[in-house]
Amino acid sequence: MDQKYSAILKISPTDENLRFPVGYEEVNWGNSRGQGKRSGRMVRGGMADPPRGKRRYIRYLANIPEAITHPEDFNGFQDEMFLRYWQCRNAGGTHEEAICFVFLQER
């Protein structure tokens, strides 16, 4: 069983012939750096350093049908959990097997 798990964990988004290729989302955060607004003696807003420019984010579940039909199954997933689920599905696992795989890996 450990050999099967190690084979699953080697699947990469850059591999070819994946059952469920990853999707990407591009977000344009803009270029402005607000300096805040003075209200009385207080400066409000503009004190954070938000992302700027265009960023590309990977979406592992973009092409998996269960992510659309049963989105509640993925509530509480963290970034690493999405990757493990996606790897198991591309290795041939079903939705239920992939969910179990995610939580077995988190222990």
C-alpha positions as a Markdown table, in Angstrom:
| # | Residue | x | y | z |
|---|---|---|---|---|
| 1 | Met | 0.0 | 0.0 | 0.0 |
| 2 | Asp | 2.9 | 2.4 | 0.7 |
| 3 | Gln | 4.2 | 2.0 | -2.8 |
| 4 | Lys | 0.8 | 3.0 | -4.2 |
| 5 | Tyr | 0.8 | 6.1 | -2.0 |
| 6 | Ser | 4.3 | 7.1 | -2.9 |
| 7 | Ala | 3.4 | 6.8 | -6.6 |
| 8 | Ile | 0.3 | 9.0 | -6.1 |
| 9 | Leu | 2.4 | 11.7 | -4.3 |
| 10 | Lys | 4.8 | 11.9 | -7.3 |
| 11 | Ile | 2.1 | 13.1 | -9.7 |
| 12 | Ser | 2.9 | 16.7 | -10.7 |
| 13 | Pro | 0.8 | 19.5 | -12.4 |
| 14 | Thr | 3.4 | 19.6 | -15.1 |
| 15 | Asp | 2.9 | 15.9 | -16.1 |
| 16 | Glu | 1.3 | 15.1 | -19.4 |
| 17 | Asn | -1.8 | 13.1 | -20.1 |
| 18 | Leu | -3.5 | 13.9 | -16.8 |
| 19 | Arg | -7.2 | 12.8 | -16.3 |
| 20 | Phe | -7.9 | 16.2 | -14.7 |
| 21 | Pro | -5.5 | 18.9 | -15.7 |
| 22 | Val | -5.1 | 21.8 | -13.3 |
| 23 | Gly | -6.7 | 25.2 | -14.0 |
| 24 | Tyr | -5.2 | 28.6 | -13.5 |
| 25 | Glu | -6.8 | 31.9 | -12.4 |
| 26 | Glu | -5.1 | 35.2 | -13.2 |
| 27 | Val | -5.9 | 38.1 | -10.9 |
| 28 | Asn | -4.9 | 41.7 | -11.6 |
| 29 | Trp | -4.3 | 43.4 | -8.3 |
| 30 | Gly | -3.6 | 46.7 | -9.9 |
| 31 | Asn | -0.6 | 49.0 | -9.4 |
| 32 | Ser | -1.9 | 51.7 | -7.0 |
| 33 | Arg | -0.3 | 52.2 | -3.6 |
| 34 | Gly | -2.7 | 54.2 | -1.6 |
| 35 | Gln | -1.2 | 56.4 | 1.1 |
| 36 | Gly | -4.2 | 56.5 | 3.2 |
| 37 | Lys | -6.5 | 59.4 | 4.1 |
| 38 | Arg | -6.0 | 61.7 | 7.0 |
| 39 | Ser | -9.0 | 62.1 | 9.2 |
| 40 | Gly | -8.4 | 64.5 | 12.1 |
| 41 | Arg | -5.0 | 63.3 | 13.4 |
| 42 | Met | -5.5 | 59.7 | 12.3 |
| 43 | Val | -4.4 | 58.1 | 9.0 |
| 44 | Arg | -7.0 | 55.6 | 7.8 |
| 45 | Gly | -6.3 | 52.9 | 5.2 |
| 46 | Gly | -3.2 | 52.5 | 3.1 |
| 47 | Met | -1.1 | 51.0 | 5.8 |
| 48 | Ala | -1.1 | 47.4 | 4.4 |
| 49 | Asp | 1.0 | 46.2 | 1.6 |
| 50 | Pro | -1.5 | 44.4 | -0.7 |
| 51 | Pro | -0.3 | 42.4 | -3.7 |
| 52 | Arg | 0.3 | 44.4 | -6.8 |
| 53 | Gly | 0.4 | 43.5 | -10.5 |
| 54 | Lys | -0.9 | 40.3 | -12.1 |
| 55 | Arg | -0.6 | 37.0 | -10.2 |
| 56 | Arg | -1.4 | 33.5 | -11.5 |
| 57 | Tyr | -2.9 | 31.1 | -9.0 |
| 58 | Ile | -3.3 | 27.3 | -9.5 |
| 59 | Arg | -6.7 | 25.8 | -9.1 |
| 60 | Tyr | -6.5 | 22.0 | -8.7 |
| 61 | Leu | -10.2 | 21.4 | -8.7 |
| 62 | Ala | -11.0 | 23.5 | -11.8 |
| 63 | Asn | -11.6 | 20.4 | -14.0 |
| 64 | Ile | -13.0 | 17.9 | -11.4 |
| 65 | Pro | -16.8 | 17.4 | -11.7 |
| 66 | Glu | -17.3 | 16.8 | -8.0 |
| 67 | Ala | -16.0 | 20.3 | -7.2 |
| 68 | Ile | -19.0 | 21.7 | -9.0 |
| 69 | Thr | -21.7 | 19.2 | -8.0 |
| 70 | His | -20.6 | 18.7 | -4.4 |
| 71 | Pro | -18.7 | 21.8 | -3.3 |
| 72 | Glu | -19.6 | 21.2 | 0.3 |
| 73 | Asp | -17.3 | 18.2 | 0.4 |
| 74 | Phe | -14.3 | 20.5 | 0.1 |
| 75 | Asn | -15.2 | 22.9 | 3.0 |
| 76 | Gly | -12.3 | 23.1 | 5.4 |
| 77 | Phe | -9.7 | 21.9 | 2.9 |
| 78 | Gln | -6.3 | 23.6 | 3.1 |
| 79 | Asp | -3.9 | 24.2 | 0.2 |
| 80 | Glu | -2.0 | 20.9 | 0.7 |
| 81 | Met | -5.3 | 19.0 | 0.9 |
| 82 | Phe | -6.4 | 20.2 | -2.5 |
| 83 | Leu | -3.1 | 19.0 | -4.0 |
| 84 | Arg | -3.5 | 15.5 | -2.4 |
| 85 | Tyr | -7.1 | 15.2 | -3.6 |
| 86 | Trp | -6.1 | 16.1 | -7.1 |
| 87 | Gln | -3.1 | 13.7 | -7.1 |
| 88 | Cys | -5.3 | 10.8 | -6.0 |
| 89 | Arg | -8.0 | 11.5 | -8.6 |
| 90 | Asn | -5.3 | 11.6 | -11.4 |
| 91 | Ala | -4.0 | 8.3 | -10.1 |
| 92 | Gly | -7.4 | 6.7 | -10.8 |
| 93 | Gly | -9.1 | 7.1 | -7.5 |
| 94 | Thr | -12.8 | 7.9 | -7.1 |
| 95 | His | -14.1 | 10.9 | -5.2 |
| 96 | Glu | -14.6 | 8.9 | -2.0 |
| 97 | Glu | -11.1 | 7.3 | -2.2 |
| 98 | Ala | -9.5 | 10.7 | -2.8 |
| 99 | Ile | -11.3 | 12.2 | 0.2 |
| 100 | Cys | -10.1 | 9.3 | 2.4 |
| 101 | Phe | -6.6 | 9.7 | 1.0 |
| 102 | Val | -6.5 | 13.4 | 1.9 |
| 103 | Phe | -7.4 | 12.7 | 5.5 |
| 104 | Leu | -5.0 | 9.7 | 5.9 |
| 105 | Gln | -2.2 | 11.9 | 4.7 |
| 106 | Glu | -3.0 | 14.6 | 7.2 |
| 107 | Arg | -2.6 | 12.3 | 10.2 |
